[in-house]
Amino acid sequence: DPVFGGLIGSAIVMGVKRGVFANEAGLGSAPNVAAVADVEHPIAQGVVQAFSVFLDTFVICTCTALLILLSGFYTPGFEGDGIALTQNSLAAVVGEWGRVFISVALALFVFNSILYNYYLGENNLRFLVVENRKALIGYRVLVLVLIFWGSIENFQTVFAFADIAMTMLAFVNLVALAMLFKICMRVLKDYDDQCNAGIKTPVFDSSKFSDLDLDLKAWPPLPAAKAEEIKR
């Protein structure tokens, strides 16, 4: 029983750590992108974000695992990283071009991820320091140094560093989520009430939440006629 429990616990821990990289749930980075979505109600975008976690973690990752297990390449005790395992497994099924395909896809993914995370970091820094040029230059130098360090360091060390950084980020975000929990439940109730009333596309009316510090440019109060129409 202890051995079996240890195996299951280890699998869960590894799955959570790698899953965080895949879907970013709990980190607080994906909401930077979701926040610019043009939707009638914030919960509508929340549903899309939740579905993306399901699609990425349960569908795509499961397909990758099944490919590895069914390819016949994997053997217990395989020594190598997951990328090499996926490359060899796909090559065993579709031919040598599968290994090239994974390499090209990975290179594009890495490049896009660098740009994406740099963009989010600079936006957040601009918000905190309000166009402090020295801070921005320092941030850009730090990004370049980390990119160079990650390219020459071994795989396990890079992932260990990333795990620590992700844990710190998740801790800050989870504290914020706990503080916003009651507000989120109020907004969710408003969305559910409109759905239960038969409204096909619920609309967020900021006048119902006048006690909150909302951005009225993003969420303006509904015109009286529109609000009355929703009530009916």
Beta strands, then each sheet from edge to edge (+ up, - down):
end
